[in-house]
Amino acid sequence: MKTKQSTIGISKDTVISEILEKYPERAMMLSEKMMEFGIHCVGCGASTFETLEQGVLGHGYSEEELEILVKNLNKIISEKTLTKETTFKTFSLQLTDKALRKVSDIMKQEKKEKSTLRVSILAGGCSGHTYDMEIVDKPIATDLNFKQGSVNIAVDKSSLDYLNGIIVDFVDTLNESGFKFNNPNAHKSCGCGKSFR
């Protein structure tokens, strides 16, 4: 008796948030595909426990539509990486002193001082794109890597055009607290400061 081996990377049982975690080098394309389909759970609190099947069927889509989405997502992760020539020499992303201190504090609290702050853009949020910052043990091979102060920074290659010239600040006032993104490439930003178009 032959056992059927599954080579599928993403199934209907995959938790939505794990899709982007498992394939960070394809996160932008994967999140765009899910948003285009009508699944806006990317970045939503429900995505941390909801499977793709629960998200799709819960939003009123059919089993057939779920199968099409799973097939399209697997197509994205199986495509060969396109080597788009990007001039890294002209790229600029800067963290203010406050933002650097906050990132360093977070890394120290999590005992990850030697880790890397990875910055990328995902499809989602109320304006179309959302900023994503995470502390990772090591960056993706295709990331642009540099150091500012004592912080190692990696930028997702597919996000370079969206993040070029950006200044990341940290604010902590009575009205708001968190990282703020001053993005010269944004045509429109959401009031929350975490989403742009």
Backbone as a chain_set.jsonl record, in Angstrom:
{"seq": "MKTKQSTIGISKDTVISEILEKYPERAMMLSEKMMEFGIHCVGCGASTFETLEQGVLGHGYSEEELEILVKNLNKIISEKTLTKETTFKTFSLQLTDKALRKVSDIMKQEKKEKSTLRVSILAGGCSGHTYDMEIVDKPIATDLNFKQGSVNIAVDKSSLDYLNGIIVDFVDTLNESGFKFNNPNAHKSCGCGKSFR", "coords": {"N": [[0.835, -1.179, 0.0], [0.628, 2.15, -0.93], [1.672, 5.167, 0.575], [0.298, 8.349, 0.604], [2.189, 11.094, 0.042], [2.309, 14.342, 1.177], [3.154, 17.294, -0.359], [2.402, 19.763, 0.017], [2.649, 23.056, 1.179], [1.067, 24.965, 2.432], [-1.974, 24.456, 3.927], [-5.556, 23.979, 4.285], [-5.806, 23.791, 6.967], [-3.815, 25.299, 8.069], [-2.769, 27.753, 10.351], [-3.611, 31.134, 10.087], [-1.819, 33.281, 10.833], [0.552, 31.866, 10.946], [1.211, 31.388, 8.331], [2.488, 33.66, 7.288], [4.61, 33.802, 9.065], [5.978, 31.44, 8.556], [6.814, 31.736, 5.942], [8.465, 34.214, 5.541], [9.907, 35.575, 3.562], [8.171, 35.722, 1.49], [6.039, 37.061, 2.461], [4.819, 39.544, 1.815], [3.658, 39.102, -0.747], [1.989, 36.937, -0.153], [0.267, 38.018, 1.81], [-0.926, 40.023, 0.272], [-2.303, 38.448, -1.612], [-4.175, 37.13, 0.029], [-5.609, 39.349, 0.998], [-6.596, 40.399, -1.401], [-8.288, 38.317, -2.092], [-10.189, 38.647, -0.151], [-9.899, 38.078, 2.467], [-9.234, 39.544, 5.3], [-7.908, 39.01, 7.589], [-5.238, 39.092, 8.079], [-2.893, 40.247, 10.23], [-4.863, 40.721, 12.065], [-6.217, 40.083, 15.333], [-7.538, 37.644, 15.453], [-6.207, 36.053, 13.675], [-4.192, 34.657, 14.877], [-5.121, 32.32, 15.952], [-6.993, 31.285, 14.246], [-7.691, 29.045, 11.619], [-6.933, 28.821, 8.088], [-9.116, 27.701, 6.789], [-11.188, 28.184, 8.673], [-11.193, 30.995, 8.642], [-11.834, 31.59, 5.941], [-14.291, 30.157, 5.41], [-15.753, 31.193, 7.5], [-16.113, 33.779, 6.701], [-17.985, 33.546, 4.81], [-17.32, 32.351, 2.378], [-17.038, 29.672, -0.051], [-16.255, 26.087, 0.026], [-15.026, 25.409, -2.382], [-13.947, 27.86, -3.169], [-12.139, 28.172, -1.101], [-10.343, 26.078, -1.686], [-9.255, 27.071, -4.071], [-7.948, 29.386, -3.121], [-6.02, 28.212, -1.383], [-4.533, 26.785, -3.272], [-3.525, 28.939, -4.813], [-1.967, 30.287, -2.892], [-0.027, 28.362, -2.329], [1.168, 28.271, -4.793], [2.467, 30.723, -4.854], [4.433, 30.349, -2.833], [5.953, 28.397, -3.988], [7.101, 29.43, -6.251], [10.029, 30.415, -8.005], [12.483, 32.613, -6.659], [12.415, 35.87, -7.758], [14.978, 37.709, -9.145], [15.279, 40.783, -8.584], [16.909, 43.627, -9.433], [18.016, 45.823, -7.113], [19.078, 48.933, -5.981], [20.983, 49.026, -3.332], [22.615, 50.926, -2.321], [21.394, 53.404, -2.36], [19.385, 53.187, -0.535], [17.593, 54.057, 2.421], [16.838, 53.825, 5.799], [15.897, 54.865, 8.928], [16.141, 54.821, 12.455], [15.007, 56.775, 15.139], [16.717, 58.163, 18.039], [15.12, 57.616, 20.299], [13.532, 55.497, 19.357], [15.519, 53.577, 18.821], [16.47, 53.145, 21.444], [14.154, 52.05, 22.593], [13.799, 49.678, 21.084], [16.195, 48.38, 21.763], [15.738, 48.071, 24.525], [13.521, 46.324, 24.488], [14.687, 44.093, 23.253], [16.56, 43.452, 25.212], [14.892, 42.836, 27.413], [13.651, 40.562, 26.393], [15.772, 38.93, 26.26], [17.319, 38.895, 23.901], [19.508, 40.222, 22.797], [21.412, 39.867, 20.793], [19.957, 39.476, 18.549], [18.005, 40.366, 15.595], [16.32, 43.231, 14.355], [13.685, 43.01, 12.275], [12.257, 44.58, 9.544], [9.38, 45.092, 7.634], [6.849, 45.28, 5.032], [3.41, 44.616, 4.91], [0.448, 43.538, 3.201], [-2.6, 44.971, 4.144], [-4.366, 46.386, 6.975], [-6.14, 49.536, 7.485], [-5.597, 51.261, 5.385], [-4.411, 49.885, 3.294], [-1.693, 48.972, 3.272], [0.499, 47.737, 5.784], [2.829, 48.312, 8.446], [5.396, 46.123, 9.572], [7.186, 44.99, 12.253], [9.552, 42.935, 13.723], [11.355, 40.929, 16.069], [13.893, 38.871, 15.2], [15.751, 35.785, 15.166], [17.613, 35.383, 13.139], [18.122, 37.106, 10.044], [16.442, 36.851, 6.8], [18.047, 35.398, 3.971], [17.929, 37.028, 1.687], [17.43, 39.545, 2.666], [18.111, 43.046, 3.24], [20.756, 43.985, 5.144], [21.922, 45.838, 7.921], [23.483, 47.944, 10.403], [22.476, 49.977, 13.094], [23.591, 52.019, 15.52], [23.689, 49.934, 18.274], [21.988, 48.08, 17.285], [21.053, 45.444, 15.195], [19.696, 45.498, 11.987], [17.32, 44.355, 9.66], [15.921, 44.478, 6.444], [13.156, 43.579, 4.6], [13.517, 42.534, 1.309], [11.514, 42.804, -0.669], [10.136, 44.912, 0.324], [11.583, 47.196, 0.09], [11.154, 49.449, -1.661], [8.887, 50.592, -0.524], [9.792, 51.35, 1.964], [11.959, 53.026, 1.736], [13.737, 55.798, 2.794], [12.332, 56.167, 5.114], [11.599, 57.201, 8.487], [11.707, 55.952, 11.68], [10.128, 56.417, 14.689], [9.691, 56.554, 18.29], [6.993, 57.06, 20.381], [5.702, 58.113, 23.507], [3.225, 59.13, 25.138], [0.495, 60.69, 26.976], [-1.663, 60.395, 25.286], [-0.937, 58.55, 23.299], [1.069, 55.648, 22.547], [3.833, 54.044, 21.198], [5.47, 52.806, 18.172], [6.135, 55.126, 15.593], [5.78, 55.912, 12.202], [7.388, 57.778, 9.864], [6.857, 58.231, 6.738], [7.983, 59.0, 3.632], [7.058, 57.937, 1.269], [4.417, 57.362, 1.463], [1.164, 57.911, 0.31], [-1.19, 58.297, 1.542], [-2.12, 58.107, 4.93], [-3.27, 56.178, 7.713], [-5.132, 57.161, 10.617], [-4.192, 55.79, 12.824], [-1.528, 55.5, 12.341], [-0.193, 53.23, 11.621], [-0.799, 52.166, 9.238], [-0.827, 52.556, 5.704], [-1.049, 54.015, 2.388]], "CA": [[0.0, 0.0, 0.0], [1.408, 3.379, -1.014], [1.172, 6.282, 1.37], [0.31, 9.597, -0.162], [2.987, 12.12, 0.7], [1.853, 15.684, 0.848], [4.227, 18.277, -0.51], [1.767, 21.068, 0.158], [3.219, 23.862, 2.244], [-0.034, 25.629, 3.114], [-3.215, 23.689, 3.787], [-6.713, 24.661, 4.863], [-5.65, 23.716, 8.419], [-2.723, 26.174, 8.501], [-3.195, 28.957, 11.069], [-3.348, 32.279, 9.194], [-0.599, 34.01, 11.206], [1.716, 31.017, 10.687], [1.536, 31.459, 6.901], [3.484, 34.725, 7.111], [5.781, 33.455, 9.875], [6.689, 30.328, 7.925], [7.357, 32.176, 4.652], [8.633, 35.67, 5.643], [10.416, 36.164, 2.319], [7.012, 35.831, 0.586], [4.943, 37.599, 3.269], [4.111, 40.617, 1.117], [2.827, 38.516, -1.8], [0.967, 36.103, 0.475], [-0.737, 38.89, 2.437], [-1.673, 40.664, -0.823], [-3.203, 37.449, -2.193], [-5.289, 36.924, 0.962], [-6.409, 40.577, 1.007], [-7.264, 40.43, -2.706], [-9.339, 37.3, -2.001], [-11.217, 39.158, 0.747], [-9.59, 37.662, 3.831], [-8.49, 40.651, 5.898], [-7.468, 38.553, 8.915], [-3.804, 39.3, 8.212], [-2.654, 41.306, 11.205], [-5.99, 40.748, 13.001], [-6.005, 39.22, 16.492], [-8.092, 36.309, 15.197], [-5.311, 35.282, 12.815], [-3.248, 33.867, 15.674], [-5.7, 31.022, 16.294], [-7.94, 30.857, 13.218], [-7.101, 28.399, 10.45], [-7.355, 29.381, 6.811], [-10.478, 27.21, 6.548], [-12.11, 28.923, 9.543], [-11.273, 32.37, 8.157], [-12.515, 31.645, 4.641], [-15.691, 29.739, 5.555], [-16.371, 32.125, 8.445], [-16.439, 35.007, 5.983], [-19.036, 33.268, 3.838], [-16.827, 31.777, 1.132], [-17.319, 28.244, -0.203], [-15.144, 25.125, 0.043], [-14.346, 25.516, -3.68], [-13.143, 29.084, -3.131], [-11.044, 27.862, -0.185], [-9.377, 25.272, -2.438], [-8.582, 27.968, -5.026], [-7.023, 30.224, -2.354], [-4.914, 27.366, -0.933], [-3.726, 26.516, -4.472], [-2.825, 30.179, -5.173], [-0.946, 30.565, -1.878], [1.058, 27.401, -2.55], [1.851, 28.682, -6.032], [3.365, 31.821, -4.472], [5.603, 29.87, -2.079], [6.759, 27.482, -4.804], [7.752, 30.158, -7.346], [11.433, 30.766, -7.795], [12.674, 34.005, -6.302], [12.803, 36.749, -8.853], [16.104, 38.543, -8.736], [15.069, 42.162, -9.002], [18.069, 44.427, -9.061], [17.69, 46.994, -6.321], [20.313, 49.59, -5.569], [21.026, 49.15, -1.89], [23.415, 52.104, -1.967], [20.538, 54.578, -2.199], [18.325, 52.9, 0.431], [17.77, 54.674, 3.732], [15.838, 53.644, 6.844], [16.56, 55.343, 10.142], [15.431, 54.842, 13.725], [15.425, 57.886, 15.998], [17.354, 57.703, 19.276], [14.075, 57.038, 21.156], [13.156, 54.196, 18.788], [16.65, 52.672, 19.063], [16.467, 52.79, 22.864], [13.015, 51.167, 22.86], [14.115, 48.372, 20.488], [17.237, 47.789, 22.624], [15.086, 47.665, 25.778], [12.705, 45.138, 24.203], [15.611, 42.974, 23.024], [17.157, 43.102, 26.505], [13.837, 42.182, 28.191], [13.403, 39.241, 25.816], [17.078, 38.255, 26.226], [17.64, 38.696, 22.487], [20.379, 41.346, 22.435], [22.174, 39.549, 19.575], [19.0, 39.238, 17.474], [17.871, 41.378, 14.554], [15.026, 43.851, 14.13], [13.324, 42.847, 10.861], [11.209, 45.521, 9.153], [8.787, 44.762, 6.337], [5.508, 45.79, 4.741], [2.424, 43.591, 4.581], [-0.843, 44.037, 2.759], [-3.543, 44.958, 5.259], [-4.632, 47.657, 7.631], [-7.265, 50.267, 6.898], [-5.21, 52.026, 4.198], [-3.892, 49.029, 2.22], [-0.432, 48.355, 3.67], [0.792, 47.925, 7.199], [4.223, 48.107, 8.826], [5.62, 44.954, 10.412], [8.508, 44.953, 12.882], [9.667, 41.789, 14.611], [12.709, 40.551, 16.456], [14.151, 37.529, 14.678], [17.077, 35.263, 15.505], [18.487, 35.734, 12.016], [17.353, 37.598, 8.906], [16.346, 36.04, 5.587], [19.259, 35.577, 3.15], [17.758, 38.108, 0.698], [17.205, 40.823, 3.34], [19.16, 44.066, 3.308], [21.181, 44.004, 6.539], [22.832, 46.9, 8.343], [23.478, 48.157, 11.852], [22.371, 51.36, 13.548], [23.946, 51.938, 16.927], [23.978, 48.542, 18.636], [20.878, 47.255, 16.797], [21.111, 44.857, 13.853], [18.431, 45.734, 11.293], [17.141, 43.675, 8.376], [14.756, 44.975, 5.727], [12.66, 42.662, 3.58], [13.864, 43.05, -0.018], [10.326, 43.206, -1.413], [9.573, 46.108, 0.949], [12.542, 48.304, -0.015], [10.572, 50.649, -2.285], [7.925, 51.183, 0.412], [10.455, 51.798, 3.195], [13.106, 53.888, 1.458], [13.639, 57.158, 3.312], [11.464, 56.196, 6.293], [12.163, 57.444, 9.819], [10.886, 55.291, 12.694], [10.259, 57.071, 15.991], [8.884, 55.959, 19.347], [6.346, 58.085, 21.199], [5.069, 57.616, 24.724], [2.539, 60.27, 25.743], [-0.798, 60.329, 27.565], [-2.61, 60.066, 24.217], [-0.516, 57.432, 22.457], [2.352, 55.025, 22.836], [4.196, 53.06, 20.18], [6.353, 53.232, 17.092], [5.51, 55.976, 14.58], [6.5, 55.805, 10.939], [7.342, 58.949, 9.001], [7.147, 57.591, 5.455], [7.822, 59.92, 2.501], [6.455, 57.223, 0.141], [2.982, 57.162, 1.709], [0.267, 58.904, -0.29], [-2.238, 58.493, 2.529], [-1.883, 57.306, 6.129], [-4.399, 56.004, 8.625], [-4.978, 57.889, 11.866], [-3.441, 54.982, 13.797], [-0.11, 55.624, 12.029], [0.39, 51.923, 11.35], [-1.286, 51.724, 7.934], [-0.651, 53.612, 4.703], [-1.242, 53.668, 0.981]], "C": [[0.88, 1.242, 0.0], [0.792, 4.43, -0.115], [1.332, 7.548, 0.56], [1.095, 10.645, 0.62], [2.523, 13.482, 0.229], [3.052, 16.62, 0.763], [3.676, 19.694, -0.335], [2.366, 21.81, 1.349], [2.153, 24.537, 3.077], [-1.281, 24.796, 2.862], [-4.352, 24.489, 4.397], [-6.632, 24.678, 6.388], [-4.52, 24.595, 8.957], [-3.312, 27.407, 9.186], [-2.728, 30.168, 10.257], [-2.045, 32.997, 9.548], [0.662, 33.201, 10.908], [2.126, 31.033, 9.216], [2.64, 32.48, 6.688], [4.751, 34.436, 7.902], [6.636, 32.394, 9.199], [7.38, 30.75, 6.628], [7.571, 33.699, 4.657], [9.139, 36.321, 4.369], [9.318, 36.335, 1.271], [5.824, 36.505, 1.268], [4.14, 38.663, 2.537], [3.164, 40.031, 0.07], [1.697, 37.678, -1.213], [-0.137, 36.962, 1.1], [-1.56, 39.611, 1.38], [-2.691, 39.702, -1.423], [-4.41, 37.216, -1.277], [-6.204, 38.144, 1.02], [-7.226, 40.695, -0.281], [-8.449, 39.457, -2.727], [-10.504, 37.796, -1.138], [-11.024, 38.728, 2.184], [-8.667, 38.721, 4.432], [-7.982, 40.309, 7.284], [-5.976, 38.77, 9.128], [-3.589, 40.487, 9.148], [-3.759, 41.438, 12.237], [-5.688, 39.798, 14.158], [-6.504, 37.8, 16.281], [-7.12, 35.437, 14.414], [-4.343, 34.404, 13.597], [-3.807, 32.506, 16.079], [-6.624, 30.469, 15.216], [-7.209, 30.216, 12.039], [-7.599, 29.098, 9.189], [-8.794, 28.961, 6.51], [-11.485, 27.982, 7.397], [-12.293, 30.365, 9.067], [-12.075, 32.494, 6.883], [-13.996, 31.294, 4.786], [-16.451, 30.671, 6.495], [-16.748, 33.452, 7.811], [-17.411, 34.745, 4.832], [-18.586, 32.709, 2.499], [-17.075, 30.269, 1.118], [-16.052, 27.399, -0.089], [-14.327, 25.226, -1.247], [-13.45, 26.752, -3.714], [-11.944, 28.905, -2.198], [-9.954, 27.082, -0.907], [-8.588, 26.133, -3.426], [-7.561, 28.837, -4.297], [-5.811, 29.42, -1.905], [-3.97, 27.091, -2.103], [-2.904, 27.752, -4.854], [-1.72, 30.529, -4.175], [0.246, 29.625, -2.038], [1.838, 27.714, -3.826], [2.865, 29.791, -5.713], [4.609, 31.29, -3.769], [6.486, 28.943, -2.903], [7.475, 28.18, -5.96], [9.196, 30.447, -6.998], [11.524, 32.252, -7.502], [13.115, 34.793, -7.518], [13.939, 37.63, -8.365], [15.934, 39.927, -9.332], [16.262, 42.974, -8.512], [17.611, 45.688, -8.333], [18.996, 47.621, -5.864], [20.26, 49.851, -4.068], [21.763, 50.418, -1.459], [22.539, 53.315, -1.697], [19.425, 54.361, -1.17], [18.642, 53.519, 1.781], [16.572, 54.365, 4.624], [16.534, 54.012, 8.14], [15.622, 55.256, 11.338], [15.932, 56.027, 14.525], [16.078, 57.298, 17.248], [16.337, 57.041, 20.206], [13.686, 55.646, 20.658], [14.264, 53.168, 19.01], [16.686, 52.204, 20.513], [15.345, 51.8, 23.173], [13.27, 49.763, 22.299], [15.162, 47.658, 21.342], [16.649, 47.286, 23.933], [14.267, 46.388, 25.583], [13.6, 43.917, 24.016], [16.228, 42.497, 24.341], [16.14, 42.349, 27.365], [13.59, 40.754, 27.716], [14.673, 38.391, 25.728], [17.477, 37.9, 24.797], [18.523, 39.836, 21.974], [21.137, 41.123, 21.134], [21.27, 39.34, 18.365], [18.921, 40.435, 16.533], [16.452, 41.924, 14.516], [14.734, 43.751, 12.644], [12.122, 43.727, 10.558], [10.701, 45.134, 7.777], [7.42, 45.408, 6.215], [4.627, 44.608, 4.383], [1.185, 44.269, 4.007], [-1.776, 43.945, 3.948], [-3.704, 46.333, 5.852], [-5.729, 48.415, 6.911], [-6.896, 51.051, 5.645], [-4.588, 51.184, 3.087], [-2.596, 48.313, 2.531], [-0.202, 48.638, 5.142], [2.268, 47.616, 7.477], [4.327, 46.886, 9.732], [7.05, 45.004, 10.932], [8.521, 43.781, 13.839], [11.126, 41.53, 14.925], [12.906, 39.099, 16.051], [15.562, 37.094, 15.057], [18.077, 35.547, 14.395], [17.621, 36.165, 10.838], [17.31, 36.583, 7.761], [17.569, 36.366, 4.717], [19.138, 36.753, 2.187], [17.532, 39.475, 1.333], [18.398, 41.765, 3.173], [19.501, 44.216, 4.787], [22.143, 45.157, 6.803], [22.687, 47.071, 9.855], [23.308, 49.64, 12.116], [22.57, 51.334, 15.051], [24.317, 50.501, 17.24], [22.93, 47.57, 18.087], [21.129, 46.765, 15.37], [19.732, 45.005, 13.225], [18.444, 44.985, 9.968], [15.867, 44.225, 7.742], [14.415, 43.987, 4.623], [12.882, 43.284, 2.199], [12.637, 43.511, -0.805], [9.667, 44.456, -0.841], [10.447, 47.345, 0.76], [11.929, 49.584, -0.595], [9.597, 51.358, -1.356], [8.599, 51.843, 1.6], [11.618, 52.754, 2.974], [12.846, 55.31, 1.957], [12.817, 57.276, 4.586], [12.255, 56.492, 7.565], [11.19, 56.854, 10.823], [11.178, 55.952, 14.036], [9.462, 56.271, 17.018], [8.321, 57.077, 20.185], [5.691, 57.415, 22.396], [4.483, 58.814, 25.462], [1.245, 59.778, 26.395], [-1.778, 59.846, 26.492], [-2.226, 58.84, 23.393], [0.846, 56.904, 22.89], [2.627, 53.993, 21.755], [5.136, 53.638, 19.142], [5.557, 54.03, 16.07], [6.395, 55.958, 13.347], [6.301, 57.071, 10.12], [7.813, 58.483, 7.633], [6.918, 58.558, 4.296], [7.159, 59.267, 1.281], [4.951, 57.049, 0.285], [2.177, 58.29, 1.086], [-0.844, 59.269, 0.691], [-1.933, 57.592, 3.716], [-3.147, 57.246, 6.961], [-4.11, 56.778, 9.9], [-4.171, 57.127, 12.899], [-1.938, 55.063, 13.552], [0.554, 54.318, 11.687], [0.0, 51.389, 9.971], [-1.147, 52.885, 6.954], [-0.971, 53.084, 3.311], [-0.27, 54.485, 0.16]], "O": [[1.775, 1.372, 0.835], [-0.428, 4.577, -0.042], [2.357, 7.783, -0.08], [0.708, 11.032, 1.722], [2.368, 13.73, -0.966], [3.854, 16.72, 1.693], [4.387, 20.683, -0.515], [2.561, 21.224, 2.414], [2.305, 24.673, 4.291], [-1.602, 24.472, 1.719], [-4.129, 25.559, 4.964], [-7.305, 25.48, 7.036], [-4.289, 24.633, 10.165], [-4.238, 28.03, 8.668], [-1.587, 30.215, 9.798], [-1.247, 33.294, 8.658], [1.721, 33.773, 10.649], [3.272, 30.722, 8.892], [3.617, 32.206, 5.99], [5.847, 34.783, 7.464], [7.865, 32.44, 9.26], [8.411, 30.187, 6.258], [6.94, 34.408, 3.874], [8.843, 37.487, 4.11], [9.52, 37.022, 0.27], [4.723, 36.522, 0.718], [2.912, 38.684, 2.627], [1.998, 40.419, 0.005], [0.574, 37.705, -1.718], [-1.323, 36.674, 0.942], [-2.764, 39.799, 1.559], [-3.82, 40.097, -1.711], [-5.539, 37.116, -1.755], [-7.425, 38.005, 1.083], [-8.405, 41.048, -0.248], [-9.489, 39.751, -3.316], [-11.655, 37.42, -1.359], [-11.881, 38.98, 3.031], [-7.48, 38.784, 4.114], [-7.661, 41.2, 8.07], [-5.495, 38.643, 10.254], [-4.055, 41.594, 8.879], [-3.611, 42.194, 13.197], [-4.975, 38.812, 13.976], [-5.963, 36.857, 16.858], [-7.199, 34.21, 14.482], [-3.737, 33.496, 13.028], [-3.053, 31.63, 16.503], [-6.998, 29.297, 15.269], [-6.235, 30.768, 11.526], [-8.561, 29.865, 9.224], [-9.595, 29.767, 6.035], [-12.53, 28.392, 6.891], [-13.404, 30.895, 9.084], [-12.903, 33.394, 6.749], [-14.859, 32.047, 4.335], [-17.645, 30.91, 6.312], [-17.607, 34.169, 8.325], [-17.632, 35.612, 3.986], [-19.391, 32.603, 1.574], [-17.296, 29.665, 2.167], [-14.935, 27.916, -0.103], [-13.099, 25.142, -1.222], [-12.331, 26.7, -4.224], [-10.861, 29.422, -2.47], [-8.77, 27.387, -0.759], [-7.384, 25.939, -3.595], [-6.441, 29.015, -4.778], [-4.682, 29.894, -2.03], [-2.75, 27.155, -1.947], [-1.723, 27.632, -5.181], [-0.658, 31.013, -4.568], [1.395, 30.045, -1.9], [3.036, 27.444, -3.91], [3.979, 29.794, -6.237], [5.721, 31.725, -4.069], [7.646, 28.724, -2.555], [8.359, 27.591, -6.584], [9.537, 30.692, -5.841], [10.747, 33.051, -8.024], [14.063, 34.426, -8.211], [13.858, 38.224, -7.29], [16.389, 40.204, -10.442], [16.571, 42.994, -7.321], [16.896, 46.515, -8.898], [19.907, 46.926, -5.415], [19.586, 50.769, -3.601], [21.551, 50.918, -0.354], [22.901, 54.169, -0.888], [18.608, 55.255, -0.952], [19.787, 53.515, 2.234], [15.428, 54.615, 4.246], [17.631, 53.53, 8.422], [14.44, 55.583, 11.232], [17.137, 56.27, 14.59], [16.004, 56.093, 17.49], [16.64, 56.026, 20.833], [13.53, 54.722, 21.456], [13.984, 52.018, 19.349], [16.904, 51.024, 20.787], [15.543, 50.835, 23.912], [12.986, 48.769, 22.968], [15.032, 46.465, 21.614], [17.008, 46.208, 24.405], [14.315, 45.481, 26.413], [13.318, 42.842, 24.546], [16.397, 41.297, 24.56], [16.479, 41.338, 27.98], [13.353, 39.852, 28.519], [14.656, 37.282, 25.194], [17.908, 36.783, 24.51], [18.322, 40.348, 20.873], [21.471, 42.084, 20.441], [21.758, 39.058, 17.271], [19.68, 41.395, 16.666], [15.489, 41.166, 14.633], [15.448, 44.338, 11.831], [11.093, 43.638, 11.227], [11.486, 44.878, 6.863], [6.903, 46.001, 7.163], [5.038, 43.712, 3.646], [0.912, 45.434, 4.297], [-1.755, 42.957, 4.682], [-3.233, 47.325, 5.296], [-6.196, 47.991, 5.854], [-7.786, 51.469, 4.905], [-4.266, 51.723, 2.029], [-2.403, 47.172, 2.111], [-0.653, 49.652, 5.674], [2.87, 46.766, 6.821], [3.45, 46.645, 10.561], [8.004, 45.053, 10.156], [7.623, 43.635, 14.669], [12.016, 41.868, 14.145], [12.18, 38.211, 16.499], [16.451, 37.924, 15.244], [19.228, 35.902, 14.65], [16.517, 35.653, 10.653], [18.044, 35.595, 7.757], [18.061, 37.494, 4.735], [20.137, 37.411, 1.895], [17.45, 40.473, 0.617], [19.535, 41.331, 2.989], [18.63, 44.539, 5.595], [23.054, 45.419, 6.017], [21.864, 46.413, 10.492], [23.922, 50.469, 11.445], [21.803, 50.698, 15.773], [25.155, 49.908, 16.56], [22.974, 46.377, 18.385], [21.381, 47.555, 14.461], [18.721, 44.681, 13.847], [19.444, 44.98, 9.25], [14.858, 44.414, 8.422], [15.268, 43.608, 3.819], [12.483, 44.422, 1.952], [12.707, 44.503, -1.531], [8.745, 45.003, -1.446], [10.09, 48.429, 1.222], [12.16, 50.676, -0.075], [9.486, 52.583, -1.388], [8.058, 52.782, 2.183], [12.204, 53.242, 3.941], [11.857, 55.94, 1.583], [12.624, 58.382, 5.09], [13.412, 56.094, 7.707], [10.007, 57.194, 10.833], [12.33, 56.034, 14.463], [8.655, 55.414, 16.657], [9.058, 57.945, 20.653], [5.191, 56.294, 22.305], [5.145, 59.432, 26.296], [0.942, 58.585, 26.364], [-2.622, 58.99, 26.758], [-3.098, 58.164, 22.847], [1.65, 57.605, 23.504], [1.77, 53.171, 21.433], [5.543, 54.797, 19.219], [4.437, 53.658, 15.72], [7.621, 55.985, 13.45], [5.18, 57.397, 9.729], [9.012, 58.352, 7.391], [5.774, 58.904, 4.005], [6.743, 59.967, 0.358], [4.28, 56.637, -0.661], [2.462, 59.468, 1.3], [-1.369, 60.382, 0.679], [-1.533, 56.441, 3.536], [-3.984, 58.148, 6.917], [-2.948, 57.023, 10.224], [-3.533, 57.734, 13.758], [-1.15, 54.737, 14.44], [1.767, 54.289, 11.477], [0.414, 50.298, 9.58], [-1.325, 54.047, 7.321], [-1.139, 51.884, 3.095], [-0.244, 54.365, -1.065]]}, "num_chains": 1, "name": "protein.A"}
